[in-house]
């Protein structure tokens, strides 16, 4: 019962639109950086190597290489400091966590790209349209 109460309390803090991304995807995460009284956006680009949690506690780990040194950042999906998540490339993987990439260097660090067929892309668009019926109702359909 307390879990249901916690879920209800957390609803107001959850983001309305969370982009769909998976482990293995190469993403650009726009983060708000506050320096003194100023605020700016900084993009952290890398591969999602892990995703965990649910609800307000859902987080993901992004890894990238800077000056031949691996840098990982753990970010909360619903954090107000995470402004935007854009998927640049889908990765073809067979594991839930990609911690083995930490020991890889050079070309062995690359993941194969997941190619989406035209049929799958159309069906994904249909799923998104079904999820947002108000938006679909406003746009005219050409037959």
C-alpha positions as CSV (number, residue, x, y, z in Angstrom):
1,X,0.0,0.0,0.0
2,X,2.8,2.4,0.8
3,X,4.3,1.8,-2.6
4,X,1.1,3.0,-4.2
5,X,1.1,6.2,-2.0
6,X,4.7,6.9,-3.0
7,X,3.9,6.4,-6.7
8,X,1.0,8.9,-6.4
9,X,3.2,11.4,-4.6
10,X,6.0,11.1,-7.3
11,X,3.6,11.6,-10.2
12,X,3.9,15.4,-10.0
13,X,7.7,15.2,-10.4
14,X,7.8,12.9,-13.4
15,X,8.5,14.4,-16.8
16,X,5.5,14.2,-19.2
17,X,7.6,13.3,-22.3
18,X,10.5,11.0,-21.8
19,X,12.3,10.0,-25.1
20,X,12.6,6.3,-25.8
21,X,16.2,5.2,-25.6
22,X,17.8,1.8,-24.7
23,X,21.1,0.4,-23.5
24,X,23.5,0.5,-26.4
25,X,22.2,3.7,-28.0
26,X,24.5,6.6,-28.6
27,X,22.8,9.7,-27.2
28,X,23.3,13.4,-26.8
29,X,22.2,14.5,-23.3
30,X,21.7,18.2,-22.9
31,X,22.4,19.1,-19.2
32,X,21.8,22.4,-17.5
33,X,24.9,23.7,-15.9
34,X,24.5,26.4,-13.2
35,X,27.7,28.5,-12.7
36,X,27.2,31.3,-10.1
37,X,24.0,33.1,-11.2
38,X,24.3,32.0,-14.9
39,X,22.8,29.0,-16.5
40,X,24.0,27.3,-19.7
41,X,23.5,24.1,-21.6
42,X,26.2,21.5,-22.1
43,X,25.9,18.4,-24.2
44,X,27.3,15.1,-23.0
45,X,27.4,12.6,-25.9
46,X,28.2,8.9,-25.4
47,X,26.9,5.3,-25.2
48,X,24.2,4.3,-22.7
49,X,25.8,1.4,-20.9
50,X,23.3,0.9,-18.1
51,X,19.7,1.7,-17.1
52,X,18.2,1.1,-13.7
53,X,15.4,1.9,-11.4
54,X,11.8,3.0,-12.0
55,X,9.7,6.1,-11.5
56,X,11.4,9.1,-10.1
57,X,14.5,7.0,-9.3
58,X,15.1,5.8,-12.9
59,X,18.7,6.5,-14.0
60,X,21.0,5.7,-16.8
61,X,24.8,5.7,-17.3
62,X,26.4,7.3,-20.3
63,X,30.1,6.6,-21.2
64,X,32.3,8.4,-23.6
65,X,36.1,8.7,-24.3
66,X,37.8,12.0,-23.7
67,X,41.5,12.3,-24.3
68,X,42.0,8.5,-24.3
69,X,40.3,8.4,-20.9
70,X,36.9,6.9,-20.2
71,X,34.4,9.2,-18.6
72,X,31.1,8.0,-17.2
73,X,28.2,10.0,-16.0
74,X,25.1,8.7,-14.1
75,X,22.0,10.8,-14.8
76,X,18.5,10.7,-13.6
77,X,15.9,10.4,-16.4
78,X,13.4,12.7,-14.6
79,X,15.9,15.3,-13.3
80,X,15.2,18.9,-14.1
81,X,18.9,19.3,-14.9
82,X,18.5,16.9,-17.8
83,X,16.9,19.1,-20.5
84,X,16.9,16.8,-23.5
85,X,17.9,13.3,-24.6
86,X,18.4,12.8,-28.3
87,X,19.2,9.3,-29.8
88,X,21.9,9.6,-32.5
89,X,22.4,5.9,-33.2
90,X,20.8,2.7,-32.1
91,X,23.1,-0.1,-30.9
92,X,22.6,-3.8,-31.6
93,X,23.3,-5.5,-28.3
94,X,22.5,-8.7,-26.4
95,X,23.1,-7.7,-22.8
96,X,21.2,-5.5,-20.3
97,X,24.4,-3.9,-19.0
98,X,27.4,-3.0,-21.1
99,X,30.1,-2.8,-18.4
100,X,32.4,-4.9,-20.6
101,X,33.0,-1.8,-22.7
102,X,35.1,-0.4,-19.9
103,X,37.9,-2.8,-20.7
104,X,37.8,-2.3,-24.5
105,X,40.0,0.1,-26.5
106,X,39.9,1.1,-30.2
107,X,37.6,-0.6,-32.7
108,X,36.6,-3.4,-30.3
109,X,34.8,-0.7,-28.3
110,X,32.3,0.0,-31.2
111,X,28.9,-1.4,-31.2
112,X,27.1,-2.7,-34.3
113,X,24.3,-0.3,-35.5
114,X,20.8,-1.6,-35.3
115,X,19.2,-0.9,-38.7
116,X,15.5,-0.3,-38.6
117,X,13.5,-1.5,-41.6
118,X,11.0,0.8,-43.2
119,X,8.1,-1.4,-42.1
120,X,9.3,-1.3,-38.4
121,X,9.7,2.5,-38.7
122,X,6.2,2.9,-39.9
123,X,4.8,0.6,-37.2
124,X,6.7,2.6,-34.6
125,X,5.2,5.8,-36.0
126,X,1.8,4.2,-35.6
127,X,2.5,3.3,-32.0
128,X,3.5,7.0,-31.3
129,X,0.4,8.2,-33.0
130,X,-1.8,5.9,-30.9
131,X,-0.1,7.2,-27.8
132,X,-0.9,10.8,-28.7
133,X,-4.5,10.8,-30.1
134,X,-5.0,14.5,-29.4
135,X,-2.1,15.4,-31.6
136,X,-3.2,13.0,-34.4
137,X,-6.7,14.5,-34.3
138,X,-5.5,18.0,-34.9
139,X,-3.4,17.2,-37.9
140,X,-5.3,16.7,-41.2
141,X,-4.8,13.4,-42.9
142,X,-4.2,13.3,-46.7
143,X,-5.6,10.1,-48.3
